[in-house]
Amino acid sequence: VTGASFVVFNGALKTSSGFLAKSSIVEDGLMVQITPETMENLRQALRDKKDFKITCGKTDTGDIKEYVDICWVENEEKTNKR
């Protein structure tokens, strides 16, 4: 679990890169590089207020260790207000 001040979603990852998605820490935030198709699916999930899971790692390996989960919460009092 990584806490971040901001998240950047970059939808320019090419499918030929060999990655499903890539995540990296940038300053005090998180940058997630995703394919244009995943970006469109993410946008739709945000519009619909649905949870969304991004699997990070190489496409040719079964050893995927990272996920970026976007989760909607019902009780906003438990979230960070700063």
PDB file of N, CA, C and O in Angstrom:
ATOM      1  N   VAL A   1       0.862  -1.174   0.000  1.00  0.00           N
ATOM      2  CA  VAL A   1       0.000   0.000   0.000  1.00  0.00           C
ATOM      3  C   VAL A   1       0.894   1.218   0.000  1.00  0.00           C
ATOM      4  O   VAL A   1       1.819   1.323   0.805  1.00  0.00           O
ATOM      5  N   THR A   2       0.611   2.151  -0.919  1.00  0.00           N
ATOM      6  CA  THR A   2       1.382   3.382  -1.032  1.00  0.00           C
ATOM      7  C   THR A   2       0.442   4.564  -0.895  1.00  0.00           C
ATOM      8  O   THR A   2      -0.555   4.651  -1.610  1.00  0.00           O
ATOM      9  N   GLY A   3       0.751   5.476   0.019  1.00  0.00           N
ATOM     10  CA  GLY A   3      -0.010   6.716   0.128  1.00  0.00           C
ATOM     11  C   GLY A   3       0.612   7.751  -0.793  1.00  0.00           C
ATOM     12  O   GLY A   3       1.834   7.799  -0.939  1.00  0.00           O
ATOM     13  N   ALA A   4      -0.209   8.572  -1.408  1.00  0.00           N
ATOM     14  CA  ALA A   4       0.296   9.556  -2.362  1.00  0.00           C
ATOM     15  C   ALA A   4      -0.500  10.843  -2.241  1.00  0.00           C
ATOM     16  O   ALA A   4      -1.685  10.820  -1.908  1.00  0.00           O
ATOM     17  N   SER A   5       0.159  11.975  -2.514  1.00  0.00           N
ATOM     18  CA  SER A   5      -0.522  13.268  -2.517  1.00  0.00           C
ATOM     19  C   SER A   5      -1.302  13.487  -3.807  1.00  0.00           C
ATOM     20  O   SER A   5      -2.287  14.224  -3.829  1.00  0.00           O
ATOM     21  N   PHE A   6      -0.857  12.843  -4.877  1.00  0.00           N
ATOM     22  CA  PHE A   6      -1.545  12.980  -6.158  1.00  0.00           C
ATOM     23  C   PHE A   6      -1.293  11.733  -6.992  1.00  0.00           C
ATOM     24  O   PHE A   6      -0.361  10.972  -6.735  1.00  0.00           O
ATOM     25  N   VAL A   7      -2.141  11.540  -7.995  1.00  0.00           N
ATOM     26  CA  VAL A   7      -1.980  10.429  -8.939  1.00  0.00           C
ATOM     27  C   VAL A   7      -2.087  10.985 -10.346  1.00  0.00           C
ATOM     28  O   VAL A   7      -2.997  11.758 -10.646  1.00  0.00           O
ATOM     29  N   VAL A   8      -1.156  10.593 -11.212  1.00  0.00           N
ATOM     30  CA  VAL A   8      -1.176  10.973 -12.622  1.00  0.00           C
ATOM     31  C   VAL A   8      -1.405   9.703 -13.435  1.00  0.00           C
ATOM     32  O   VAL A   8      -0.668   8.726 -13.299  1.00  0.00           O
ATOM     33  N   PHE A   9      -2.421   9.725 -14.270  1.00  0.00           N
ATOM     34  CA  PHE A   9      -2.668   8.616 -15.183  1.00  0.00           C
ATOM     35  C   PHE A   9      -2.233   9.055 -16.573  1.00  0.00           C
ATOM     36  O   PHE A   9      -2.771  10.017 -17.122  1.00  0.00           O
ATOM     37  N   ASN A  10      -1.257   8.348 -17.144  1.00  0.00           N
ATOM     38  CA  ASN A  10      -0.724   8.642 -18.466  1.00  0.00           C
ATOM     39  C   ASN A  10      -1.206   7.552 -19.409  1.00  0.00           C
ATOM     40  O   ASN A  10      -0.830   6.389 -19.256  1.00  0.00           O
ATOM     41  N   GLY A  11      -2.028   7.911 -20.373  1.00  0.00           N
ATOM     42  CA  GLY A  11      -2.623   6.941 -21.286  1.00  0.00           C
ATOM     43  C   GLY A  11      -1.859   6.740 -22.572  1.00  0.00           C
ATOM     44  O   GLY A  11      -2.467   6.405 -23.588  1.00  0.00           O
ATOM     45  N   ALA A  12      -0.554   6.931 -22.573  1.00  0.00           N
ATOM     46  CA  ALA A  12       0.229   6.833 -23.805  1.00  0.00           C
ATOM     47  C   ALA A  12       1.112   5.585 -23.867  1.00  0.00           C
ATOM     48  O   ALA A  12       1.977   5.494 -24.738  1.00  0.00           O
ATOM     49  N   LEU A  13       0.910   4.622 -22.962  1.00  0.00           N
ATOM     50  CA  LEU A  13       1.727   3.411 -22.985  1.00  0.00           C
ATOM     51  C   LEU A  13       1.339   2.561 -24.200  1.00  0.00           C
ATOM     52  O   LEU A  13       0.166   2.251 -24.406  1.00  0.00           O
ATOM     53  N   LYS A  14       2.328   2.198 -24.987  1.00  0.00           N
ATOM     54  CA  LYS A  14       2.075   1.400 -26.191  1.00  0.00           C
ATOM     55  C   LYS A  14       1.994  -0.083 -25.827  1.00  0.00           C
ATOM     56  O   LYS A  14       2.738  -0.562 -24.971  1.00  0.00           O
ATOM     57  N   THR A  15       1.101  -0.789 -26.469  1.00  0.00           N
ATOM     58  CA  THR A  15       0.971  -2.223 -26.211  1.00  0.00           C
ATOM     59  C   THR A  15       2.242  -2.972 -26.596  1.00  0.00           C
ATOM     60  O   THR A  15       2.515  -4.041 -26.051  1.00  0.00           O
ATOM     61  N   SER A  16       3.023  -2.424 -27.530  1.00  0.00           N
ATOM     62  CA  SER A  16       4.273  -3.059 -27.952  1.00  0.00           C
ATOM     63  C   SER A  16       5.384  -2.923 -26.902  1.00  0.00           C
ATOM     64  O   SER A  16       6.456  -3.504 -27.068  1.00  0.00           O
ATOM     65  N   SER A  17       5.142  -2.166 -25.827  1.00  0.00           N
ATOM     66  CA  SER A  17       6.157  -1.986 -24.789  1.00  0.00           C
ATOM     67  C   SER A  17       6.385  -3.257 -23.982  1.00  0.00           C
ATOM     68  O   SER A  17       7.419  -3.399 -23.329  1.00  0.00           O
ATOM     69  N   GLY A  18       5.424  -4.186 -24.023  1.00  0.00           N
ATOM     70  CA  GLY A  18       5.566  -5.417 -23.261  1.00  0.00           C
ATOM     71  C   GLY A  18       5.017  -5.321 -21.849  1.00  0.00           C
ATOM     72  O   GLY A  18       5.169  -6.255 -21.062  1.00  0.00           O
ATOM     73  N   PHE A  19       4.378  -4.200 -21.516  1.00  0.00           N
ATOM     74  CA  PHE A  19       3.813  -4.003 -20.181  1.00  0.00           C
ATOM     75  C   PHE A  19       2.299  -3.880 -20.255  1.00  0.00           C
ATOM     76  O   PHE A  19       1.758  -3.307 -21.200  1.00  0.00           O
ATOM     77  N   LEU A  20       1.622  -4.422 -19.250  1.00  0.00           N
ATOM     78  CA  LEU A  20       0.190  -4.188 -19.086  1.00  0.00           C
ATOM     79  C   LEU A  20      -0.025  -2.755 -18.627  1.00  0.00           C
ATOM     80  O   LEU A  20      -0.888  -2.046 -19.145  1.00  0.00           O
ATOM     81  N   ALA A  21       0.770  -2.339 -17.649  1.00  0.00           N
ATOM     82  CA  ALA A  21       0.782  -0.977 -17.103  1.00  0.00           C
ATOM     83  C   ALA A  21       2.043  -0.851 -16.260  1.00  0.00           C
ATOM     84  O   ALA A  21       2.627  -1.853 -15.848  1.00  0.00           O
ATOM     85  N   LYS A  22       2.457   0.381 -16.008  1.00  0.00           N
ATOM     86  CA  LYS A  22       3.642   0.639 -15.184  1.00  0.00           C
ATOM     87  C   LYS A  22       3.281   1.694 -14.150  1.00  0.00           C
ATOM     88  O   LYS A  22       2.613   2.680 -14.463  1.00  0.00           O
ATOM     89  N   SER A  23       3.723   1.485 -12.927  1.00  0.00           N
ATOM     90  CA  SER A  23       3.511   2.491 -11.888  1.00  0.00           C
ATOM     91  C   SER A  23       4.861   2.893 -11.317  1.00  0.00           C
ATOM     92  O   SER A  23       5.769   2.070 -11.201  1.00  0.00           O
ATOM     93  N   SER A  24       4.984   4.161 -10.964  1.00  0.00           N
ATOM     94  CA  SER A  24       6.225   4.648 -10.367  1.00  0.00           C
ATOM     95  C   SER A  24       5.921   5.822  -9.452  1.00  0.00           C
ATOM     96  O   SER A  24       4.971   6.575  -9.668  1.00  0.00           O
ATOM     97  N   ILE A  25       6.742   5.958  -8.436  1.00  0.00           N
ATOM     98  CA  ILE A  25       6.597   7.064  -7.498  1.00  0.00           C
ATOM     99  C   ILE A  25       7.304   8.277  -8.084  1.00  0.00           C
ATOM    100  O   ILE A  25       8.466   8.199  -8.482  1.00  0.00           O
ATOM    101  N   VAL A  26       6.596   9.390  -8.134  1.00  0.00           N
ATOM    102  CA  VAL A  26       7.127  10.645  -8.664  1.00  0.00           C
ATOM    103  C   VAL A  26       6.940  11.705  -7.583  1.00  0.00           C
ATOM    104  O   VAL A  26       5.811  12.047  -7.230  1.00  0.00           O
ATOM    105  N   GLU A  27       8.040  12.220  -7.065  1.00  0.00           N
ATOM    106  CA  GLU A  27       8.004  13.166  -5.948  1.00  0.00           C
ATOM    107  C   GLU A  27       7.177  12.555  -4.818  1.00  0.00           C
ATOM    108  O   GLU A  27       7.572  11.521  -4.279  1.00  0.00           O
ATOM    109  N   ASP A  28       6.060  13.145  -4.442  1.00  0.00           N
ATOM    110  CA  ASP A  28       5.229  12.566  -3.378  1.00  0.00           C
ATOM    111  C   ASP A  28       3.909  12.039  -3.933  1.00  0.00           C
ATOM    112  O   ASP A  28       2.901  11.982  -3.228  1.00  0.00           O
ATOM    113  N   GLY A  29       3.934  11.655  -5.207  1.00  0.00           N
ATOM    114  CA  GLY A  29       2.737  11.129  -5.854  1.00  0.00           C
ATOM    115  C   GLY A  29       3.021   9.845  -6.590  1.00  0.00           C
ATOM    116  O   GLY A  29       4.092   9.255  -6.450  1.00  0.00           O
ATOM    117  N   LEU A  30       2.061   9.421  -7.371  1.00  0.00           N
ATOM    118  CA  LEU A  30       2.151   8.180  -8.115  1.00  0.00           C
ATOM    119  C   LEU A  30       1.813   8.444  -9.574  1.00  0.00           C
ATOM    120  O   LEU A  30       0.812   9.096  -9.872  1.00  0.00           O
ATOM    121  N   MET A  31       2.649   7.938 -10.493  1.00  0.00           N
ATOM    122  CA  MET A  31       2.348   8.025 -11.912  1.00  0.00           C
ATOM    123  C   MET A  31       2.057   6.616 -12.410  1.00  0.00           C
ATOM    124  O   MET A  31       2.832   5.689 -12.174  1.00  0.00           O
ATOM    125  N   VAL A  32       0.935   6.465 -13.097  1.00  0.00           N
ATOM    126  CA  VAL A  32       0.528   5.175 -13.640  1.00  0.00           C
ATOM    127  C   VAL A  32       0.448   5.318 -15.154  1.00  0.00           C
ATOM    128  O   VAL A  32      -0.359   6.089 -15.673  1.00  0.00           O
ATOM    129  N   GLN A  33       1.290   4.571 -15.853  1.00  0.00           N
ATOM    130  CA  GLN A  33       1.291   4.577 -17.315  1.00  0.00           C
ATOM    131  C   GLN A  33       0.426   3.414 -17.788  1.00  0.00           C
ATOM    132  O   GLN A  33       0.673   2.260 -17.437  1.00  0.00           O
ATOM    133  N   ILE A  34      -0.594   3.733 -18.591  1.00  0.00           N
ATOM    134  CA  ILE A  34      -1.543   2.732 -19.063  1.00  0.00           C
ATOM    135  C   ILE A  34      -1.758   2.897 -20.561  1.00  0.00           C
ATOM    136  O   ILE A  34      -1.422   3.928 -21.145  1.00  0.00           O
ATOM    137  N   THR A  35      -2.321   1.867 -21.167  1.00  0.00           N
ATOM    138  CA  THR A  35      -2.613   1.920 -22.603  1.00  0.00           C
ATOM    139  C   THR A  35      -3.838   2.807 -22.841  1.00  0.00           C
ATOM    140  O   THR A  35      -4.630   3.034 -21.926  1.00  0.00           O
ATOM    141  N   PRO A  36      -3.990   3.303 -24.062  1.00  0.00           N
ATOM    142  CA  PRO A  36      -5.176   4.116 -24.364  1.00  0.00           C
ATOM    143  C   PRO A  36      -6.492   3.372 -24.100  1.00  0.00           C
ATOM    144  O   PRO A  36      -7.473   3.983 -23.675  1.00  0.00           O
ATOM    145  N   GLU A  37      -6.515   2.069 -24.348  1.00  0.00           N
ATOM    146  CA  GLU A  37      -7.721   1.277 -24.093  1.00  0.00           C
ATOM    147  C   GLU A  37      -8.049   1.239 -22.593  1.00  0.00           C
ATOM    148  O   GLU A  37      -9.205   1.390 -22.199  1.00  0.00           O
ATOM    149  N   THR A  38      -7.021   1.037 -21.768  1.00  0.00           N
ATOM    150  CA  THR A  38      -7.228   1.039 -20.317  1.00  0.00           C
ATOM    151  C   THR A  38      -7.656   2.420 -19.843  1.00  0.00           C
ATOM    152  O   THR A  38      -8.469   2.534 -18.926  1.00  0.00           O
ATOM    153  N   MET A  39      -7.119   3.471 -20.457  1.00  0.00           N
ATOM    154  CA  MET A  39      -7.497   4.835 -20.092  1.00  0.00           C
ATOM    155  C   MET A  39      -8.985   5.062 -20.359  1.00  0.00           C
ATOM    156  O   MET A  39      -9.680   5.661 -19.538  1.00  0.00           O
ATOM    157  N   GLU A  40      -9.464   4.591 -21.485  1.00  0.00           N
ATOM    158  CA  GLU A  40     -10.884   4.747 -21.794  1.00  0.00           C
ATOM    159  C   GLU A  40     -11.746   3.977 -20.800  1.00  0.00           C
ATOM    160  O   GLU A  40     -12.785   4.472 -20.363  1.00  0.00           O
ATOM    161  N   ASN A  41     -11.316   2.763 -20.440  1.00  0.00           N
ATOM    162  CA  ASN A  41     -12.044   1.979 -19.441  1.00  0.00           C
ATOM    163  C   ASN A  41     -12.023   2.664 -18.070  1.00  0.00           C
ATOM    164  O   ASN A  41     -13.018   2.637 -17.346  1.00  0.00           O
ATOM    165  N   LEU A  42     -10.892   3.277 -17.717  1.00  0.00           N
ATOM    166  CA  LEU A  42     -10.790   4.013 -16.461  1.00  0.00           C
ATOM    167  C   LEU A  42     -11.726   5.218 -16.464  1.00  0.00           C
ATOM    168  O   LEU A  42     -12.424   5.467 -15.481  1.00  0.00           O
ATOM    169  N   ARG A  43     -11.740   5.950 -17.547  1.00  0.00           N
ATOM    170  CA  ARG A  43     -12.637   7.113 -17.647  1.00  0.00           C
ATOM    171  C   ARG A  43     -14.096   6.701 -17.474  1.00  0.00           C
ATOM    172  O   ARG A  43     -14.861   7.369 -16.779  1.00  0.00           O
ATOM    173  N   GLN A  44     -14.469   5.606 -18.105  1.00  0.00           N
ATOM    174  CA  GLN A  44     -15.850   5.142 -17.983  1.00  0.00           C
ATOM    175  C   GLN A  44     -16.158   4.724 -16.548  1.00  0.00           C
ATOM    176  O   GLN A  44     -17.241   5.011 -16.037  1.00  0.00           O
ATOM    177  N   ALA A  45     -15.221   4.055 -15.903  1.00  0.00           N
ATOM    178  CA  ALA A  45     -15.419   3.639 -14.508  1.00  0.00           C
ATOM    179  C   ALA A  45     -15.565   4.863 -13.598  1.00  0.00           C
ATOM    180  O   ALA A  45     -16.378   4.848 -12.674  1.00  0.00           O
ATOM    181  N   LEU A  46     -14.795   5.910 -13.847  1.00  0.00           N
ATOM    182  CA  LEU A  46     -14.909   7.135 -13.045  1.00  0.00           C
ATOM    183  C   LEU A  46     -16.255   7.812 -13.276  1.00  0.00           C
ATOM    184  O   LEU A  46     -16.885   8.287 -12.331  1.00  0.00           O
ATOM    185  N   ARG A  47     -16.694   7.855 -14.529  1.00  0.00           N
ATOM    186  CA  ARG A  47     -18.012   8.434 -14.828  1.00  0.00           C
ATOM    187  C   ARG A  47     -19.124   7.671 -14.111  1.00  0.00           C
ATOM    188  O   ARG A  47     -20.071   8.265 -13.597  1.00  0.00           O
ATOM    189  N   ASP A  48     -18.991   6.346 -14.088  1.00  0.00           N
ATOM    190  CA  ASP A  48     -20.011   5.494 -13.485  1.00  0.00           C
ATOM    191  C   ASP A  48     -19.834   5.324 -11.974  1.00  0.00           C
ATOM    192  O   ASP A  48     -20.642   4.666 -11.318  1.00  0.00           O
ATOM    193  N   LYS A  49     -18.774   5.921 -11.429  1.00  0.00           N
ATOM    194  CA  LYS A  49     -18.421   5.788 -10.007  1.00  0.00           C
ATOM    195  C   LYS A  49     -18.286   4.320  -9.610  1.00  0.00           C
ATOM    196  O   LYS A  49     -18.855   3.871  -8.614  1.00  0.00           O
ATOM    197  N   LYS A  50     -17.518   3.585 -10.415  1.00  0.00           N
ATOM    198  CA  LYS A  50     -17.256   2.167 -10.181  1.00  0.00           C
ATOM    199  C   LYS A  50     -15.789   1.989  -9.794  1.00  0.00           C
ATOM    200  O   LYS A  50     -14.923   2.730 -10.258  1.00  0.00           O
ATOM    201  N   ASP A  51     -15.520   1.004  -8.940  1.00  0.00           N
ATOM    202  CA  ASP A  51     -14.145   0.664  -8.610  1.00  0.00           C
ATOM    203  C   ASP A  51     -13.432   0.177  -9.869  1.00  0.00           C
ATOM    204  O   ASP A  51     -14.062  -0.356 -10.782  1.00  0.00           O
ATOM    205  N   PHE A  52     -12.111   0.365  -9.909  1.00  0.00           N
ATOM    206  CA  PHE A  52     -11.342  -0.028 -11.089  1.00  0.00           C
ATOM    207  C   PHE A  52      -9.984  -0.532 -10.636  1.00  0.00           C
ATOM    208  O   PHE A  52      -9.368   0.057  -9.749  1.00  0.00           O
ATOM    209  N   LYS A  53      -9.519  -1.605 -11.230  1.00  0.00           N
ATOM    210  CA  LYS A  53      -8.233  -2.201 -10.863  1.00  0.00           C
ATOM    211  C   LYS A  53      -7.322  -2.222 -12.080  1.00  0.00           C
ATOM    212  O   LYS A  53      -7.699  -2.714 -13.144  1.00  0.00           O
ATOM    213  N   ILE A  54      -6.120  -1.685 -11.913  1.00  0.00           N
ATOM    214  CA  ILE A  54      -5.113  -1.683 -12.979  1.00  0.00           C
ATOM    215  C   ILE A  54      -4.012  -2.653 -12.573  1.00  0.00           C
ATOM    216  O   ILE A  54      -3.408  -2.509 -11.509  1.00  0.00           O
ATOM    217  N   THR A  55      -3.756  -3.633 -13.417  1.00  0.00           N
ATOM    218  CA  THR A  55      -2.705  -4.615 -13.167  1.00  0.00           C
ATOM    219  C   THR A  55      -1.423  -4.127 -13.817  1.00  0.00           C
ATOM    220  O   THR A  55      -1.390  -3.859 -15.018  1.00  0.00           O
ATOM    221  N   CYS A  56      -0.367  -4.013 -13.022  1.00  0.00           N
ATOM    222  CA  CYS A  56       0.922  -3.532 -13.521  1.00  0.00           C
ATOM    223  C   CYS A  56       1.891  -4.703 -13.666  1.00  0.00           C
ATOM    224  O   CYS A  56       1.870  -5.644 -12.872  1.00  0.00           O
ATOM    225  N   GLY A  57       2.730  -4.634 -14.679  1.00  0.00           N
ATOM    226  CA  GLY A  57       3.747  -5.652 -14.892  1.00  0.00           C
ATOM    227  C   GLY A  57       3.866  -5.995 -16.360  1.00  0.00           C
ATOM    228  O   GLY A  57       3.162  -5.448 -17.209  1.00  0.00           O
ATOM    229  N   LYS A  58       4.768  -6.908 -16.637  1.00  0.00           N
ATOM    230  CA  LYS A  58       5.004  -7.333 -18.018  1.00  0.00           C
ATOM    231  C   LYS A  58       3.890  -8.254 -18.482  1.00  0.00           C
ATOM    232  O   LYS A  58       3.302  -8.995 -17.694  1.00  0.00           O
ATOM    233  N   THR A  59       3.611  -8.190 -19.780  1.00  0.00           N
ATOM    234  CA  THR A  59       2.534  -9.003 -20.341  1.00  0.00           C
ATOM    235  C   THR A  59       2.906 -10.475 -20.447  1.00  0.00           C
ATOM    236  O   THR A  59       2.022 -11.332 -20.422  1.00  0.00           O
ATOM    237  N   ASP A  60       4.189 -10.788 -20.564  1.00  0.00           N
ATOM    238  CA  ASP A  60       4.606 -12.168 -20.824  1.00  0.00           C
ATOM    239  C   ASP A  60       4.976 -12.956 -19.574  1.00  0.00           C
ATOM    240  O   ASP A  60       5.522 -14.054 -19.682  1.00  0.00           O
ATOM    241  N   THR A  61       4.692 -12.420 -18.392  1.00  0.00           N
ATOM    242  CA  THR A  61       5.029 -13.129 -17.165  1.00  0.00           C
ATOM    243  C   THR A  61       3.792 -13.303 -16.292  1.00  0.00           C
ATOM    244  O   THR A  61       2.910 -12.445 -16.263  1.00  0.00           O
ATOM    245  N   GLY A  62       3.742 -14.402 -15.596  1.00  0.00           N
ATOM    246  CA  GLY A  62       2.637 -14.644 -14.677  1.00  0.00           C
ATOM    247  C   GLY A  62       2.925 -14.102 -13.291  1.00  0.00           C
ATOM    248  O   GLY A  62       2.092 -14.222 -12.393  1.00  0.00           O
ATOM    249  N   ASP A  63       4.093 -13.507 -13.106  1.00  0.00           N
ATOM    250  CA  ASP A  63       4.521 -13.023 -11.799  1.00  0.00           C
ATOM    251  C   ASP A  63       4.196 -11.538 -11.650  1.00  0.00           C
ATOM    252  O   ASP A  63       5.099 -10.708 -11.551  1.00  0.00           O
ATOM    253  N   ILE A  64       2.910 -11.210 -11.635  1.00  0.00           N
ATOM    254  CA  ILE A  64       2.475  -9.827 -11.512  1.00  0.00           C
ATOM    255  C   ILE A  64       2.324  -9.504 -10.025  1.00  0.00           C
ATOM    256  O   ILE A  64       1.624 -10.210  -9.300  1.00  0.00           O
ATOM    257  N   LYS A  65       2.974  -8.450  -9.582  1.00  0.00           N
ATOM    258  CA  LYS A  65       2.989  -8.153  -8.158  1.00  0.00           C
ATOM    259  C   LYS A  65       2.324  -6.837  -7.795  1.00  0.00           C
ATOM    260  O   LYS A  65       2.059  -6.602  -6.616  1.00  0.00           O
ATOM    261  N   GLU A  66       2.047  -5.983  -8.745  1.00  0.00           N
ATOM    262  CA  GLU A  66       1.517  -4.660  -8.431  1.00  0.00           C
ATOM    263  C   GLU A  66       0.146  -4.448  -9.031  1.00  0.00           C
ATOM    264  O   GLU A  66      -0.140  -4.862 -10.154  1.00  0.00           O
ATOM    265  N   TYR A  67      -0.696  -3.787  -8.246  1.00  0.00           N
ATOM    266  CA  TYR A  67      -2.027  -3.387  -8.693  1.00  0.00           C
ATOM    267  C   TYR A  67      -2.259  -1.959  -8.247  1.00  0.00           C
ATOM    268  O   TYR A  67      -1.801  -1.553  -7.179  1.00  0.00           O
ATOM    269  N   VAL A  68      -2.959  -1.207  -9.049  1.00  0.00           N
ATOM    270  CA  VAL A  68      -3.433   0.117  -8.657  1.00  0.00           C
ATOM    271  C   VAL A  68      -4.950   0.006  -8.581  1.00  0.00           C
ATOM    272  O   VAL A  68      -5.619  -0.205  -9.593  1.00  0.00           O
ATOM    273  N   ASP A  69      -5.479   0.148  -7.384  1.00  0.00           N
ATOM    274  CA  ASP A  69      -6.921   0.036  -7.160  1.00  0.00           C
ATOM    275  C   ASP A  69      -7.516   1.417  -6.944  1.00  0.00           C
ATOM    276  O   ASP A  69      -7.067   2.168  -6.079  1.00  0.00           O
ATOM    277  N   ILE A  70      -8.519   1.743  -7.727  1.00  0.00           N
ATOM    278  CA  ILE A  70      -9.279   2.975  -7.530  1.00  0.00           C
ATOM    279  C   ILE A  70     -10.594   2.540  -6.891  1.00  0.00           C
ATOM    280  O   ILE A  70     -11.387   1.829  -7.507  1.00  0.00           O
ATOM    281  N   CYS A  71     -10.816   2.969  -5.657  1.00  0.00           N
ATOM    282  CA  CYS A  71     -11.982   2.519  -4.900  1.00  0.00           C
ATOM    283  C   CYS A  71     -12.812   3.712  -4.452  1.00  0.00           C
ATOM    284  O   CYS A  71     -12.281   4.697  -3.939  1.00  0.00           O
ATOM    285  N   TRP A  72     -14.097   3.612  -4.649  1.00  0.00           N
ATOM    286  CA  TRP A  72     -15.032   4.610  -4.161  1.00  0.00           C
ATOM    287  C   TRP A  72     -15.420   4.231  -2.740  1.00  0.00           C
ATOM    288  O   TRP A  72     -15.662   3.060  -2.447  1.00  0.00           O
ATOM    289  N   VAL A  73     -15.480   5.221  -1.862  1.00  0.00           N
ATOM    290  CA  VAL A  73     -15.846   4.966  -0.469  1.00  0.00           C
ATOM    291  C   VAL A  73     -17.169   5.645  -0.163  1.00  0.00           C
ATOM    292  O   VAL A  73     -17.488   6.691  -0.729  1.00  0.00           O
ATOM    293  N   GLU A  74     -17.931   5.045   0.733  1.00  0.00           N
ATOM    294  CA  GLU A  74     -19.216   5.622   1.104  1.00  0.00           C
ATOM    295  C   GLU A  74     -19.080   6.616   2.244  1.00  0.00           C
ATOM    296  O   GLU A  74     -19.809   7.607   2.295  1.00  0.00           O
ATOM    297  N   ASN A  75     -18.157   6.362   3.156  1.00  0.00           N
ATOM    298  CA  ASN A  75     -17.991   7.220   4.319  1.00  0.00           C
ATOM    299  C   ASN A  75     -16.770   8.109   4.107  1.00  0.00           C
ATOM    300  O   ASN A  75     -15.638   7.655   4.275  1.00  0.00           O
ATOM    301  N   GLU A  76     -16.984   9.353   3.744  1.00  0.00           N
ATOM    302  CA  GLU A  76     -15.881  10.265   3.463  1.00  0.00           C
ATOM    303  C   GLU A  76     -15.171  10.740   4.720  1.00  0.00           C
ATOM    304  O   GLU A  76     -14.088  11.315   4.620  1.00  0.00           O
ATOM    305  N   GLU A  77     -15.736  10.522   5.888  1.00  0.00           N
ATOM    306  CA  GLU A  77     -15.094  10.947   7.130  1.00  0.00           C
ATOM    307  C   GLU A  77     -13.806  10.191   7.398  1.00  0.00           C
ATOM    308  O   GLU A  77     -12.953  10.675   8.141  1.00  0.00           O
ATOM    309  N   LYS A  78     -13.649   9.016   6.812  1.00  0.00           N
ATOM    310  CA  LYS A  78     -12.457   8.212   7.034  1.00  0.00           C
ATOM    311  C   LYS A  78     -11.336   8.546   6.063  1.00  0.00           C
ATOM    312  O   LYS A  78     -10.248   7.984   6.186  1.00  0.00           O
ATOM    313  N   THR A  79     -11.555   9.426   5.115  1.00  0.00           N
ATOM    314  CA  THR A  79     -10.520   9.760   4.125  1.00  0.00           C
ATOM    315  C   THR A  79      -9.720  10.957   4.605  1.00  0.00           C
ATOM    316  O   THR A  79     -10.148  11.698   5.489  1.00  0.00           O
ATOM    317  N   ASN A  80      -8.552  11.130   4.006  1.00  0.00           N
ATOM    318  CA  ASN A  80      -7.682  12.240   4.355  1.00  0.00           C
ATOM    319  C   ASN A  80      -8.259  13.534   3.795  1.00  0.00           C
ATOM    320  O   ASN A  80      -8.490  13.638   2.591  1.00  0.00           O
ATOM    321  N   LYS A  81      -8.494  14.515   4.651  1.00  0.00           N
ATOM    322  CA  LYS A  81      -9.098  15.770   4.207  1.00  0.00           C
ATOM    323  C   LYS A  81      -8.082  16.840   3.863  1.00  0.00           C
ATOM    324  O   LYS A  81      -8.456  17.984   3.606  1.00  0.00           O
ATOM    325  N   ARG A  82      -6.812  16.493   3.854  1.00  0.00           N
ATOM    326  CA  ARG A  82      -5.790  17.513   3.574  1.00  0.00           C
ATOM    327  C   ARG A  82      -5.166  17.280   2.238  1.00  0.00           C
ATOM    328  O   ARG A  82      -4.285  18.036   1.828  1.00  0.00           O
TER     329      ARG A  82
END
